[in-house]
Amino acid sequence: MPIAFLHILEGRNKETKNQLIAEVSEAMSRTLEVDPSKVRVLVQEVPKEHWAEAGITKADRL
C-alpha cells in the first residue's frame, strides 16, 4: 500500500486540502498502477513558527 506523507504550512482551507489529497491519491494510483482504495495520504500541517528556511522561520519572514 503506497503512502504519501505531505508536510504543508498551516492555514489552508479544508477544500484546498481535500483537493490536494484527491489529486495526490489519483496520481499515485495511476502512476503505481494500484487500486485507489490502497493509497494512503497523510497531511501534517506545520505552524509557521516551526518552518524555517536559511535559519529564519516563516513567521518571522512575514
PQR file with spaces between the fields and no chain letter, atoms N, CA, C, O and H, PARSE charges and radii, in Angstrom:
ATOM       1  N    MET     1       0.845   -1.165    0.000 -0.4000 1.5000
ATOM       2  CA   MET     1       0.000    0.000    0.000 -0.0000 2.0000
ATOM       3  C    MET     1       0.899    1.240    0.000  0.5500 1.7000
ATOM       4  O    MET     1       1.658    1.446    0.947 -0.5500 1.4000
ATOM       5  N    PRO     2       0.825    2.063   -1.043 -0.5600 1.5000
ATOM       6  CA   PRO     2       1.643    3.273   -1.091  0.2800 2.0000
ATOM       7  C    PRO     2       1.114    4.339   -0.131  0.5500 1.7000
ATOM       8  O    PRO     2      -0.094    4.519    0.030 -0.5500 1.4000
ATOM       9  N    ILE     3       2.052    5.033    0.497 -0.4000 1.5000
ATOM      10  CA   ILE     3       1.707    6.081    1.457 -0.0000 2.0000
ATOM      11  C    ILE     3       2.465    7.347    1.096  0.5500 1.7000
ATOM      12  O    ILE     3       3.674    7.311    0.871 -0.5500 1.4000
ATOM      13  H    ILE     3       3.032    4.886    0.366  0.4000 1.0000
ATOM      14  N    ALA     4       1.751    8.472    1.039 -0.4000 1.5000
ATOM      15  CA   ALA     4       2.375    9.777    0.814 -0.0000 2.0000
ATOM      16  C    ALA     4       2.291   10.573    2.108  0.5500 1.7000
ATOM      17  O    ALA     4       1.222   10.694    2.707 -0.5500 1.4000
ATOM      18  H    ALA     4       0.768    8.501    1.221  0.4000 1.0000
ATOM      19  N    PHE     5       3.423   11.113    2.530 -0.4000 1.5000
ATOM      20  CA   PHE     5       3.477   11.991    3.694 -0.0000 2.0000
ATOM      21  C    PHE     5       3.691   13.411    3.179  0.5500 1.7000
ATOM      22  O    PHE     5       4.710   13.697    2.551 -0.5500 1.4000
ATOM      23  H    PHE     5       4.291   11.016    2.044  0.4000 1.0000
ATOM      24  N    LEU     6       2.744   14.293    3.441 -0.4000 1.5000
ATOM      25  CA   LEU     6       2.822   15.669    2.964 -0.0000 2.0000
ATOM      26  C    LEU     6       2.932   16.603    4.157  0.5500 1.7000
ATOM      27  O    LEU     6       2.126   16.534    5.084 -0.5500 1.4000
ATOM      28  H    LEU     6       1.916   14.061    3.952  0.4000 1.0000
ATOM      29  N    HIS     7       3.927   17.474    4.133 -0.4000 1.5000
ATOM      30  CA   HIS     7       4.079   18.496    5.165 -0.0000 2.0000
ATOM      31  C    HIS     7       3.800   19.836    4.499  0.5500 1.7000
ATOM      32  O    HIS     7       4.487   20.222    3.554 -0.5500 1.4000
ATOM      33  H    HIS     7       4.582   17.530    3.379  0.4000 1.0000
ATOM      34  N    ILE     8       2.791   20.540    4.995 -0.4000 1.5000
ATOM      35  CA   ILE     8       2.432   21.834    4.428 -0.0000 2.0000
ATOM      36  C    ILE     8       2.306   22.855    5.555  0.5500 1.7000
ATOM      37  O    ILE     8       2.077   22.502    6.712 -0.5500 1.4000
ATOM      38  H    ILE     8       2.233   20.226    5.763  0.4000 1.0000
ATOM      39  N    LEU     9       2.459   24.120    5.193 -0.4000 1.5000
ATOM      40  CA   LEU     9       2.242   25.168    6.185 -0.0000 2.0000
ATOM      41  C    LEU     9       0.770   25.208    6.560  0.5500 1.7000
ATOM      42  O    LEU     9      -0.100   25.037    5.707 -0.5500 1.4000
ATOM      43  H    LEU     9       2.645   24.406    4.253  0.4000 1.0000
ATOM      44  N    GLU    10       0.498   25.432    7.831 -0.4000 1.5000
ATOM      45  CA   GLU    10      -0.890   25.510    8.274 -0.0000 2.0000
ATOM      46  C    GLU    10      -1.552   26.753    7.690  0.5500 1.7000
ATOM      47  O    GLU    10      -0.884   27.709    7.296 -0.5500 1.4000
ATOM      48  H    GLU    10       1.206   25.571    8.524  0.4000 1.0000
ATOM      49  N    GLY    11      -2.883   26.716    7.643 -0.4000 1.5000
ATOM      50  CA   GLY    11      -3.633   27.885    7.225 -0.0000 2.0000
ATOM      51  C    GLY    11      -4.468   27.694    5.969  0.5500 1.7000
ATOM      52  O    GLY    11      -5.265   28.566    5.623 -0.5500 1.4000
ATOM      53  H    GLY    11      -3.427   25.939    7.963  0.4000 1.0000
ATOM      54  N    ARG    12      -4.303   26.580    5.287 -0.4000 1.5000
ATOM      55  CA   ARG    12      -5.100   26.356    4.084 -0.0000 2.0000
ATOM      56  C    ARG    12      -6.480   25.837    4.485  0.5500 1.7000
ATOM      57  O    ARG    12      -6.636   25.177    5.512 -0.5500 1.4000
ATOM      58  H    ARG    12      -3.655   25.872    5.569  0.4000 1.0000
ATOM      59  N    ASN    13      -7.476   26.146    3.656 -0.4000 1.5000
ATOM      60  CA   ASN    13      -8.835   25.733    3.997 -0.0000 2.0000
ATOM      61  C    ASN    13      -9.064   24.254    3.676  0.5500 1.7000
ATOM      62  O    ASN    13      -8.274   23.618    2.979 -0.5500 1.4000
ATOM      63  H    ASN    13      -7.349   26.682    2.821  0.4000 1.0000
ATOM      64  N    LYS    14     -10.157   23.736    4.201 -0.4000 1.5000
ATOM      65  CA   LYS    14     -10.481   22.316    4.068 -0.0000 2.0000
ATOM      66  C    LYS    14     -10.601   21.896    2.608  0.5500 1.7000
ATOM      67  O    LYS    14     -10.130   20.823    2.230 -0.5500 1.4000
ATOM      68  H    LYS    14     -10.799   24.253    4.768  0.4000 1.0000
ATOM      69  N    GLU    15     -11.227   22.734    1.787 -0.4000 1.5000
ATOM      70  CA   GLU    15     -11.419   22.403    0.379 -0.0000 2.0000
ATOM      71  C    GLU    15     -10.081   22.249   -0.344  0.5500 1.7000
ATOM      72  O    GLU    15      -9.912   21.336   -1.152 -0.5500 1.4000
ATOM      73  H    GLU    15     -11.609   23.605    2.094  0.4000 1.0000
ATOM      74  N    THR    16      -9.140   23.133   -0.059 -0.4000 1.5000
ATOM      75  CA   THR    16      -7.818   23.061   -0.684 -0.0000 2.0000
ATOM      76  C    THR    16      -7.098   21.788   -0.270  0.5500 1.7000
ATOM      77  O    THR    16      -6.490   21.115   -1.102 -0.5500 1.4000
ATOM      78  H    THR    16      -9.277   23.875    0.597  0.4000 1.0000
ATOM      79  N    LYS    17      -7.164   21.457    1.012 -0.4000 1.5000
ATOM      80  CA   LYS    17      -6.507   20.235    1.487 -0.0000 2.0000
ATOM      81  C    LYS    17      -7.167   18.994    0.892  0.5500 1.7000
ATOM      82  O    LYS    17      -6.477   18.042    0.528 -0.5500 1.4000
ATOM      83  H    LYS    17      -7.658   22.004    1.688  0.4000 1.0000
ATOM      84  N    ASN    18      -8.488   18.995    0.790 -0.4000 1.5000
ATOM      85  CA   ASN    18      -9.187   17.862    0.187 -0.0000 2.0000
ATOM      86  C    ASN    18      -8.794   17.691   -1.278  0.5500 1.7000
ATOM      87  O    ASN    18      -8.618   16.567   -1.748 -0.5500 1.4000
ATOM      88  H    ASN    18      -9.049   19.768    1.085  0.4000 1.0000
ATOM      89  N    GLN    19      -8.656   18.806   -2.001 -0.4000 1.5000
ATOM      90  CA   GLN    19      -8.241   18.741   -3.404 -0.0000 2.0000
ATOM      91  C    GLN    19      -6.820   18.193   -3.516  0.5500 1.7000
ATOM      92  O    GLN    19      -6.540   17.363   -4.381 -0.5500 1.4000
ATOM      93  H    GLN    19      -8.800   19.719   -1.619  0.4000 1.0000
ATOM      94  N    LEU    20      -5.930   18.652   -2.649 -0.4000 1.5000
ATOM      95  CA   LEU    20      -4.554   18.154   -2.636 -0.0000 2.0000
ATOM      96  C    LEU    20      -4.533   16.645   -2.414  0.5500 1.7000
ATOM      97  O    LEU    20      -3.853   15.915   -3.135 -0.5500 1.4000
ATOM      98  H    LEU    20      -6.157   19.326   -1.947  0.4000 1.0000
ATOM      99  N    ILE    21      -5.271   16.185   -1.422 -0.4000 1.5000
ATOM     100  CA   ILE    21      -5.328   14.755   -1.105 -0.0000 2.0000
ATOM     101  C    ILE    21      -5.872   13.960   -2.287  0.5500 1.7000
ATOM     102  O    ILE    21      -5.326   12.914   -2.637 -0.5500 1.4000
ATOM     103  H    ILE    21      -5.823   16.778   -0.836  0.4000 1.0000
ATOM     104  N    ALA    22      -6.941   14.449   -2.901 -0.4000 1.5000
ATOM     105  CA   ALA    22      -7.546   13.745   -4.034 -0.0000 2.0000
ATOM     106  C    ALA    22      -6.590   13.659   -5.216  0.5500 1.7000
ATOM     107  O    ALA    22      -6.477   12.609   -5.848 -0.5500 1.4000
ATOM     108  H    ALA    22      -7.385   15.299   -2.617  0.4000 1.0000
ATOM     109  N    GLU    23      -5.901   14.756   -5.518 -0.4000 1.5000
ATOM     110  CA   GLU    23      -5.006   14.767   -6.674 -0.0000 2.0000
ATOM     111  C    GLU    23      -3.754   13.930   -6.443  0.5500 1.7000
ATOM     112  O    GLU    23      -3.290   13.249   -7.358 -0.5500 1.4000
ATOM     113  H    GLU    23      -5.993   15.609   -5.004  0.4000 1.0000
ATOM     114  N    VAL    24      -3.204   13.971   -5.240 -0.4000 1.5000
ATOM     115  CA   VAL    24      -2.044   13.131   -4.928 -0.0000 2.0000
ATOM     116  C    VAL    24      -2.453   11.658   -4.981  0.5500 1.7000
ATOM     117  O    VAL    24      -1.722   10.829   -5.523 -0.5500 1.4000
ATOM     118  H    VAL    24      -3.580   14.525   -4.497  0.4000 1.0000
ATOM     119  N    SER    25      -3.603   11.337   -4.427 -0.4000 1.5000
ATOM     120  CA   SER    25      -4.091    9.954   -4.442 -0.0000 2.0000
ATOM     121  C    SER    25      -4.269    9.449   -5.867  0.5500 1.7000
ATOM     122  O    SER    25      -3.865    8.332   -6.192 -0.5500 1.4000
ATOM     123  H    SER    25      -4.197   12.010   -3.986  0.4000 1.0000
ATOM     124  N    GLU    26      -4.871   10.268   -6.707 -0.4000 1.5000
ATOM     125  CA   GLU    26      -5.114    9.873   -8.096 -0.0000 2.0000
ATOM     126  C    GLU    26      -3.800    9.669   -8.835  0.5500 1.7000
ATOM     127  O    GLU    26      -3.645    8.693   -9.570 -0.5500 1.4000
ATOM     128  H    GLU    26      -5.200   11.175   -6.443  0.4000 1.0000
ATOM     129  N    ALA    27      -2.856   10.581   -8.647 -0.4000 1.5000
ATOM     130  CA   ALA    27      -1.558   10.472   -9.327 -0.0000 2.0000
ATOM     131  C    ALA    27      -0.809    9.212   -8.887  0.5500 1.7000
ATOM     132  O    ALA    27      -0.217    8.518   -9.713 -0.5500 1.4000
ATOM     133  H    ALA    27      -2.981   11.373   -8.051  0.4000 1.0000
ATOM     134  N    MET    28      -0.836    8.925   -7.601 -0.4000 1.5000
ATOM     135  CA   MET    28      -0.146    7.729   -7.101 -0.0000 2.0000
ATOM     136  C    MET    28      -0.810    6.459   -7.626  0.5500 1.7000
ATOM     137  O    MET    28      -0.127    5.517   -8.028 -0.5500 1.4000
ATOM     138  H    MET    28      -1.316    9.489   -6.929  0.4000 1.0000
ATOM     139  N    SER    29      -2.124    6.436   -7.622 -0.4000 1.5000
ATOM     140  CA   SER    29      -2.857    5.270   -8.103 -0.0000 2.0000
ATOM     141  C    SER    29      -2.546    5.011   -9.573  0.5500 1.7000
ATOM     142  O    SER    29      -2.277    3.875   -9.965 -0.5500 1.4000
ATOM     143  H    SER    29      -2.679    7.201   -7.295  0.4000 1.0000
ATOM     144  N    ARG    30      -2.584    6.060  -10.379 -0.4000 1.5000
ATOM     145  CA   ARG    30      -2.328    5.942  -11.813 -0.0000 2.0000
ATOM     146  C    ARG    30      -0.874    5.542  -12.085  0.5500 1.7000
ATOM     147  O    ARG    30      -0.613    4.610  -12.846 -0.5500 1.4000
ATOM     148  H    ARG    30      -2.803    6.982  -10.061  0.4000 1.0000
ATOM     149  N    THR    31       0.055    6.244  -11.469 -0.4000 1.5000
ATOM     150  CA   THR    31       1.476    6.020  -11.733 -0.0000 2.0000
ATOM     151  C    THR    31       1.954    4.658  -11.247  0.5500 1.7000
ATOM     152  O    THR    31       2.732    3.984  -11.923 -0.5500 1.4000
ATOM     153  H    THR    31      -0.157    7.002  -10.851  0.4000 1.0000
ATOM     154  N    LEU    32       1.483    4.262  -10.073 -0.4000 1.5000
ATOM     155  CA   LEU    32       1.921    2.996   -9.481 -0.0000 2.0000
ATOM     156  C    LEU    32       1.032    1.815   -9.865  0.5500 1.7000
ATOM     157  O    LEU    32       1.299    0.670   -9.499 -0.5500 1.4000
ATOM     158  H    LEU    32       0.852    4.809   -9.524  0.4000 1.0000
ATOM     159  N    GLU    33      -0.034    2.123  -10.616 -0.4000 1.5000
ATOM     160  CA   GLU    33      -0.980    1.103  -11.075 -0.0000 2.0000
ATOM     161  C    GLU    33      -1.536    0.278   -9.914  0.5500 1.7000
ATOM     162  O    GLU    33      -1.500   -0.953   -9.922 -0.5500 1.4000
ATOM     163  H    GLU    33      -0.250    3.053  -10.913  0.4000 1.0000
ATOM     164  N    VAL    34      -2.053    1.004   -8.912 -0.4000 1.5000
ATOM     165  CA   VAL    34      -2.694    0.353   -7.772 -0.0000 2.0000
ATOM     166  C    VAL    34      -4.117    0.879   -7.640  0.5500 1.7000
ATOM     167  O    VAL    34      -4.438    1.975   -8.099 -0.5500 1.4000
ATOM     168  H    VAL    34      -2.082    2.004   -8.906  0.4000 1.0000
ATOM     169  N    ASP    35      -4.947    0.087   -7.012 -0.4000 1.5000
ATOM     170  CA   ASP    35      -6.323    0.495   -6.770 -0.0000 2.0000
ATOM     171  C    ASP    35      -6.325    1.728   -5.868  0.5500 1.7000
ATOM     172  O    ASP    35      -5.585    1.770   -4.886 -0.5500 1.4000
ATOM     173  H    ASP    35      -4.686   -0.803   -6.639  0.4000 1.0000
ATOM     174  N    PRO    36      -7.148    2.736   -6.187 -0.5600 1.5000
ATOM     175  CA   PRO    36      -7.189    3.947   -5.366  0.2800 2.0000
ATOM     176  C    PRO    36      -7.476    3.676   -3.891  0.5500 1.7000
ATOM     177  O    PRO    36      -7.042    4.439   -3.027 -0.5500 1.4000
ATOM     178  N    SER    37      -8.195    2.609   -3.597 -0.4000 1.5000
ATOM     179  CA   SER    37      -8.513    2.298   -2.199 -0.0000 2.0000
ATOM     180  C    SER    37      -7.282    1.881   -1.400  0.5500 1.7000
ATOM     181  O    SER    37      -7.328    1.831   -0.170 -0.5500 1.4000
ATOM     182  H    SER    37      -8.548    1.989   -4.299  0.4000 1.0000
ATOM     183  N    LYS    38      -6.196    1.584   -2.081 -0.4000 1.5000
ATOM     184  CA   LYS    38      -4.960    1.165   -1.409 -0.0000 2.0000
ATOM     185  C    LYS    38      -4.024    2.334   -1.099  0.5500 1.7000
ATOM     186  O    LYS    38      -3.054    2.168   -0.359 -0.5500 1.4000
ATOM     187  H    LYS    38      -6.158    1.625   -3.079  0.4000 1.0000
ATOM     188  N    VAL    39      -4.304    3.507   -1.655 -0.4000 1.5000
ATOM     189  CA   VAL    39      -3.430    4.673   -1.482 -0.0000 2.0000
ATOM     190  C    VAL    39      -3.767    5.386   -0.177  0.5500 1.7000
ATOM     191  O    VAL    39      -4.935    5.602    0.143 -0.5500 1.4000
ATOM     192  H    VAL    39      -5.092    3.642   -2.256  0.4000 1.0000
ATOM     193  N    ARG    40      -2.737    5.744    0.561 -0.4000 1.5000
ATOM     194  CA   ARG    40      -2.892    6.494    1.808 -0.0000 2.0000
ATOM     195  C    ARG    40      -2.164    7.821    1.671  0.5500 1.7000
ATOM     196  O    ARG    40      -1.052    7.876    1.145 -0.5500 1.4000
ATOM     197  H    ARG    40      -1.787    5.568    0.300  0.4000 1.0000
ATOM     198  N    VAL    41      -2.791    8.885    2.143 -0.4000 1.5000
ATOM     199  CA   VAL    41      -2.171   10.212    2.141 -0.0000 2.0000
ATOM     200  C    VAL    41      -2.307   10.784    3.544  0.5500 1.7000
ATOM     201  O    VAL    41      -3.407   10.855    4.091 -0.5500 1.4000
ATOM     202  H    VAL    41      -3.694    8.841    2.570  0.4000 1.0000
ATOM     203  N    LEU    42      -1.185   11.190    4.119 -0.4000 1.5000
ATOM     204  CA   LEU    42      -1.186   11.809    5.441 -0.0000 2.0000
ATOM     205  C    LEU    42      -0.678   13.236    5.299  0.5500 1.7000
ATOM     206  O    LEU    42       0.407   13.474    4.770 -0.5500 1.4000
ATOM     207  H    LEU    42      -0.291   11.133    3.674  0.4000 1.0000
ATOM     208  N    VAL    43      -1.472   14.171    5.776 -0.4000 1.5000
ATOM     209  CA   VAL    43      -1.109   15.587    5.695 -0.0000 2.0000
ATOM     210  C    VAL    43      -0.802   16.088    7.098  0.5500 1.7000
ATOM     211  O    VAL    43      -1.614   15.959    8.015 -0.5500 1.4000
ATOM     212  H    VAL    43      -2.354   13.977    6.206  0.4000 1.0000
ATOM     213  N    GLN    44       0.366   16.651    7.243 -0.4000 1.5000
ATOM     214  CA   GLN    44       0.738   17.263    8.517 -0.0000 2.0000
ATOM     215  C    GLN    44       0.898   18.755    8.281  0.5500 1.7000
ATOM     216  O    GLN    44       1.713   19.191    7.468 -0.5500 1.4000
ATOM     217  H    GLN    44       1.025   16.755    6.499  0.4000 1.0000
ATOM     218  N    GLU    45       0.104   19.527    9.009 -0.4000 1.5000
ATOM     219  CA   GLU    45       0.206   20.979    8.915 -0.0000 2.0000
ATOM     220  C    GLU    45       1.228   21.471    9.936  0.5500 1.7000
ATOM     221  O    GLU    45       1.171   21.129   11.117 -0.5500 1.4000
ATOM     222  H    GLU    45      -0.558   19.173    9.670  0.4000 1.0000
ATOM     223  N    VAL    46       2.145   22.268    9.454 -0.4000 1.5000
ATOM     224  CA   VAL    46       3.233   22.760   10.288 -0.0000 2.0000
ATOM     225  C    VAL    46       3.014   24.248   10.562  0.5500 1.7000
ATOM     226  O    VAL    46       2.813   25.019    9.623 -0.5500 1.4000
ATOM     227  H    VAL    46       2.191   22.546    8.494  0.4000 1.0000
ATOM     228  N    PRO    47       3.050   24.666   11.833 -0.5600 1.5000
ATOM     229  CA   PRO    47       2.925   26.088   12.145  0.2800 2.0000
ATOM     230  C    PRO    47       4.083   26.879   11.527  0.5500 1.7000
ATOM     231  O    PRO    47       5.199   26.374   11.411 -0.5500 1.4000
ATOM     232  N    LYS    48       3.804   28.105   11.139 -0.4000 1.5000
ATOM     233  CA   LYS    48       4.834   28.959   10.533 -0.0000 2.0000
ATOM     234  C    LYS    48       6.029   29.162   11.463  0.5500 1.7000
ATOM     235  O    LYS    48       7.145   29.409   11.006 -0.5500 1.4000
ATOM     236  H    LYS    48       2.896   28.515   11.233  0.4000 1.0000
ATOM     237  N    GLU    49       5.788   29.056   12.770 -0.4000 1.5000
ATOM     238  CA   GLU    49       6.876   29.205   13.742 -0.0000 2.0000
ATOM     239  C    GLU    49       7.819   28.004   13.742  0.5500 1.7000
ATOM     240  O    GLU    49       8.928   28.084   14.269 -0.5500 1.4000
ATOM     241  H    GLU    49       4.881   28.856   13.142  0.4000 1.0000
ATOM     242  N    HIS    50       7.379   26.888   13.149 -0.4000 1.5000
ATOM     243  CA   HIS    50       8.177   25.660   13.149 -0.0000 2.0000
ATOM     244  C    HIS    50       8.759   25.344   11.777  0.5500 1.7000
ATOM     245  O    HIS    50       9.361   24.285   11.596 -0.5500 1.4000
ATOM     246  H    HIS    50       6.478   26.823   12.720  0.4000 1.0000
ATOM     247  N    TRP    51       8.593   26.238   10.813 -0.4000 1.5000
ATOM     248  CA   TRP    51       9.085   26.025    9.454 -0.0000 2.0000
ATOM     249  C    TRP    51      10.100   27.109    9.162  0.5500 1.7000
ATOM     250  O    TRP    51       9.768   28.294    9.177 -0.5500 1.4000
ATOM     251  H    TRP    51       8.104   27.098   10.961  0.4000 1.0000
ATOM     252  N    ALA    52      11.335   26.712    8.895 -0.4000 1.5000
ATOM     253  CA   ALA    52      12.388   27.708    8.666 -0.0000 2.0000
ATOM     254  C    ALA    52      13.116   27.449    7.360  0.5500 1.7000
ATOM     255  O    ALA    52      13.252   26.310    6.912 -0.5500 1.4000
ATOM     256  H    ALA    52      11.605   25.749    8.883  0.4000 1.0000
ATOM     257  N    GLU    53      13.577   28.530    6.767 -0.4000 1.5000
ATOM     258  CA   GLU    53      14.433   28.479    5.584 -0.0000 2.0000
ATOM     259  C    GLU    53      15.598   29.410    5.857  0.5500 1.7000
ATOM     260  O    GLU    53      15.407   30.561    6.248 -0.5500 1.4000
ATOM     261  H    GLU    53      13.467   29.454    7.131  0.4000 1.0000
ATOM     262  N    ALA    54      16.791   28.912    5.650 -0.4000 1.5000
ATOM     263  CA   ALA    54      18.009   29.704    5.870 -0.0000 2.0000
ATOM     264  C    ALA    54      18.061   30.266    7.290  0.5500 1.7000
ATOM     265  O    ALA    54      18.552   31.373    7.514 -0.5500 1.4000
ATOM     266  H    ALA    54      16.946   27.976    5.332  0.4000 1.0000
ATOM     267  N    GLY    55      17.544   29.483    8.252 -0.4000 1.5000
ATOM     268  CA   GLY    55      17.625   29.879    9.651 -0.0000 2.0000
ATOM     269  C    GLY    55      16.581   30.872   10.114  0.5500 1.7000
ATOM     270  O    GLY    55      16.639   31.339   11.252 -0.5500 1.4000
ATOM     271  H    GLY    55      17.145   28.584    8.070  0.4000 1.0000
ATOM     272  N    ILE    56      15.623   31.209    9.257 -0.4000 1.5000
ATOM     273  CA   ILE    56      14.580   32.179    9.620 -0.0000 2.0000
ATOM     274  C    ILE    56      13.225   31.511    9.447  0.5500 1.7000
ATOM     275  O    ILE    56      12.937   30.939    8.396 -0.5500 1.4000
ATOM     276  H    ILE    56      15.576   30.830    8.333  0.4000 1.0000
ATOM     277  N    THR    57      12.386   31.586   10.492 -0.4000 1.5000
ATOM     278  CA   THR    57      11.070   30.959   10.401 -0.0000 2.0000
ATOM     279  C    THR    57      10.179   31.728    9.442  0.5500 1.7000
ATOM     280  O    THR    57      10.378   32.916    9.190 -0.5500 1.4000
ATOM     281  H    THR    57      12.621   32.051   11.346  0.4000 1.0000
ATOM     282  N    LYS    58       9.194   31.020    8.916 -0.4000 1.5000
ATOM     283  CA   LYS    58       8.207   31.661    8.039 -0.0000 2.0000
ATOM     284  C    LYS    58       7.470   32.763    8.793  0.5500 1.7000
ATOM     285  O    LYS    58       7.135   33.794    8.209 -0.5500 1.4000
ATOM     286  H    LYS    58       9.032   30.055    9.121  0.4000 1.0000
ATOM     287  N    ALA    59       7.214   32.556   10.080 -0.4000 1.5000
ATOM     288  CA   ALA    59       6.514   33.562   10.884 -0.0000 2.0000
ATOM     289  C    ALA    59       7.315   34.856   10.947  0.5500 1.7000
ATOM     290  O    ALA    59       6.745   35.947   10.907 -0.5500 1.4000
ATOM     291  H    ALA    59       7.485   31.719   10.554  0.4000 1.0000
ATOM     292  N    ASP    60       8.630   34.736   11.045 -0.4000 1.5000
ATOM     293  CA   ASP    60       9.476   35.929   11.122 -0.0000 2.0000
ATOM     294  C    ASP    60       9.682   36.590    9.770  0.5500 1.7000
ATOM     295  O    ASP    60      10.088   37.750    9.714 -0.5500 1.4000
ATOM     296  H    ASP    60       9.093   33.851   11.078  0.4000 1.0000
ATOM     297  N    ARG    61       9.418   35.896    8.697 -0.4000 1.5000
ATOM     298  CA   ARG    61       9.572   36.464    7.353 -0.0000 2.0000
ATOM     299  C    ARG    61       8.376   37.315    6.951  0.5500 1.7000
ATOM     300  O    ARG    61       8.482   38.144    6.047 -0.5500 1.4000
ATOM     301  H    ARG    61       9.088   34.953    8.742  0.4000 1.0000
ATOM     302  N    LEU    62       7.259   37.123    7.601 -0.4000 1.5000
ATOM     303  CA   LEU    62       6.037   37.854    7.218 -0.0000 2.0000
ATOM     304  C    LEU    62       6.038   39.267    7.723  0.5500 1.7000
ATOM     305  O    LEU    62       5.085   40.008    7.485 -0.5500 1.4000
ATOM     306  H    LEU    62       7.173   36.449    8.335  0.4000 1.0000
